[in-house]
Amino acid sequence: MKIWGKLFGFAIGFMFGRIVGGIIGLWLGHLYDKKRAQLSAVIGNGTNRQALFFNTTFAVMGHVAKASGHITENDIRMATALMDQMQLTGEARRDAQAAFNEGKASNFDLNACLKTFRLISMGRKELLQMFLEIQIQTALSDATLDDKEHEILLTVAKELGFSRLQLDELLKRWQAEFNFHQGGRNQQTSIEDAYDLLGLTEADSDQQVKRAYRKLMNEHHPDKLVAKGLPSEMMELAKKKAQDIQAAYDRVKQDRGMR
């Protein structure tokens, strides 16, 4: 039986209201313990978190894709490519398609969906950021970001606890990642995008470069993300992100002559 909420509530209440305050604090603590027990039952051993991440990812993808008023060929290719990359077949693929279609519906409640997702994810920043990055990739699948798509991304970022500035930084990094692949043969473009992908500039010191690299690799470590609730089917996405970070870091090190 969970009692810490009751004990803490009684102690605080007693400090401010003696016996009466202690009783009120005890009751509030009881409600807190009860809520935590309910949440623990929902979260379970992490399986429910993974299922929720999976379904919410594709539902919000569908909502983002519909932002312009209709689903484009690029949107369909993006969703299909993601399913292929995750090697989804059979029931898992049908579940992803059903969630995508649910997000396209006119009565889809984006805010409620995101609130539930953030609650069950228990505020795990790396997991929430991975989710946001997938939605950014969806919005920019046609290489453009219209006002409605940006508005939805702002809503997603806000509900998940990210500021507008953080969203802008992630948008810039994703665009750099895309350019890094496309312009890899052009040395000048490649180094500029490598810095952007790492969230750095050429004016930053070698120590800042190393620190940024370690931070990004820690945030996108596949095994850590899966342990925190990333569906195992999405591990390939995390691996690809980590590989891109490594490639950008290697490019910057080569340009600077770092060891």
N, C-alpha and C positions, 0 to 999 in steps of 0.2 A: 504494500500500500504506500502510495506517495504521500509524504507528510511535510516535505520541506516548505511548500507553499503555506501550509497552515502555521508552521512554527515561525516562519519569517513574518507572515501577516500578523500573527498575535504579538510578536515582539515590537513591530513598528507601531501597531495600533495602541499597545500598552504605553509606549513612549509618549504618544501624543494625547491619549484619552484615557489613560489608566485602565480600569476594568472594562468599562463600556467600550472604549476604543479597542481593547484587546479582543473582545468578543466580535466586534465588527471586522477587525483584521483577520481573525480566525476564519470567519465565514468567507471573506474574500479570498483568503488563501486556499480554502477548500474548493472554491470554484476554479481557481487557477490549477490546482492539482488535478481536478476532474478533467479540465480542458486538455491538459498535457497528456493524461492517460488516453483520452479519445484520439488525440493526434498521433500518439505512439502506435495505437492500434491500427490506424489508417496507414501509416508509413510502413509498419511491419519491418521486414528484413531488407528493404531496399528494392524489392521486386516491383512494388507499386510505384515507387519513384521513377523507375526505369520505364514502366508502361506509360506513366503520365507524361514523361519527357517525350517519348516516342509519339504519342497521340497529339499532344499539344504542339509539337514541332510541325507536324504536317497540317494540323488544323489552322494554325496561324499562317503557315505558308500559303494555304488556300485563300485566306483572307487578304494577305498581302498581294497575291496574284490578281485578285478580283478588284483591287483598289482602283485601277484605271477604268473600271466599268465592265470589262470583259477579260476573259482568259485568252492570252496570246499563245502563239506557237512556242515562243521562247519560254513562257511560264510552264507549259506542258513538258518541254524538253528538259527544263531545269529540274522539275519534280521527278521526271522519269530517270534522269541521270543520277539524281541523289539516291533513288531507290536501287538503281543498278549498282552504284558504288557501294551501297550497303548490302548488296547481294540479296535483296528481299525477293522471296518467291512465295507462292502459295498463300496461306492465310495471312502471313505477315505483310505481304504486298497488298492484299485486299484491305487489311486494316489501315495501312497508310493511305490508300486511295480513298477509303471511306472517311477518314479524318480530314483529308484534303478537301473533299466535297462538303463536309460539314462546315469548314471554315469559309467556303464560298457562299453559304446560305445567307440570305438577307437578314435573318434573325440571329446570326451568330453574335454572342456576347463576348467581345474581345476582352474587356476589362475583367469580367468575372472569371474568364478562362485563365487569364494571367495571374490574378490574385490567388487562385487555387494552386496554380503551378508554383508560384513563389513560396506559398505556405508549405506545400509538401516537399519542395526542394530545400526547405529549412535555411533559405538565404545563402546557400553555397555560391559564392561569387564566381568561381571559375566555371561552374555548371551553368549559371545564369548567363554569363558572358558568352559561352559556347552557343547557347540557345540564340542569343541576340545576333551573333555573327552569322548563324545559318539564315536568319531572317534577312539580314543585310545582303547576303549572297543572293537570296531569292529576289529581293527588290531590285538588285543591280544586274539581274541575269540578262537584261537587254542592253546593258551598258549605260542606261539612263535612270535617273531617279526623279519621278514627277512629284508634284506637291502632295498628292493624296498618299503615295507610298511613303514619303518622308513623314507625313503626319502620323501614319500608323506606326512607323518605326519609333517616332518620338513617344507615342503611347506605350509601346512595348518597353522601351528603355525606362520610362518613368515608373511603370508598374513593377519593373524588376529592380529598381533602385539605382539606375544609372542617370547621370545628368546629361543635359544636351551637349555639353562640351565632351563628355566621354563618348557619346554617340558619334559626334563629329570625328573624333580621333579614330574610332573603330571604322567609320566609313572611309576615312583617308587610308588607313592601313589595308583594308580589303581591296580598295582600288589599286594600291601599290602592289599588293600580292598578285592581282590579275595582270597588271602591267609587267610585273617581274617575269611572269611566265611568257607573256606575249612578246616582250622586247628583250628577252634574254640574250639575243645575239648582238644587241647594240650595247656596247660596254658603258657608254655614258648614261643612257637611260636606265640600264640595269643597276648601276651603283646608286643613282638617285632614288629609285624605287626600293632598293635594298634598305636604305636609310629610313624611308617612309614606313616600310613594312615593320621595322623595329621601333618606330616611333621616335627616331633620332634625326639629328642633322650632322653635317660634316664638322660643325663647330664643337660638338660634344667630345669629351675626352675619351681615351681608350678605356678608362675605368668605367665611365658611364655606359659605353658600348657593352662591356662585359656584364654590367649590372642589369641593363635592359634585356639582354639576351637570356640571362639566368631567370629573370622574372617571367618572361614570356614562355620559356620552356616549362617552367613550373606550373604556369596557368594552363598550359595545353598538354600536359603529360597524359597520354592515353590511359595508363593504368590508374592514375589518381582520379581522372574524370569518371571512369567506369565505377570505381569504388564509391564515388560520391553520388552516383545515380545516373550517369550517362548510359543509355542502353548499349549492350555489347555490340549490337548491329551498327552502331555509330562510331565504333572505335577507329574504323578506317578514316573517317573524317578528321578525327583528332590526330591520327598518325600523319595524314597529309599536311595538316596545319603545322605540326611540329617539324616536318621535313622542310616546309617552306621557310620557317623561322631559321632553321639550321643553314639552309642554302643562302639566305640573306646575310646571316652572320658571317659565313665563310667568305662571301663576296666582299663584305666590309673589311674583314681582317686582311684579305688579300690586297685590297686597295691601300690599306694603312701600313701594311708590312708588319701586322701584329702576329704574335706567337700564341 
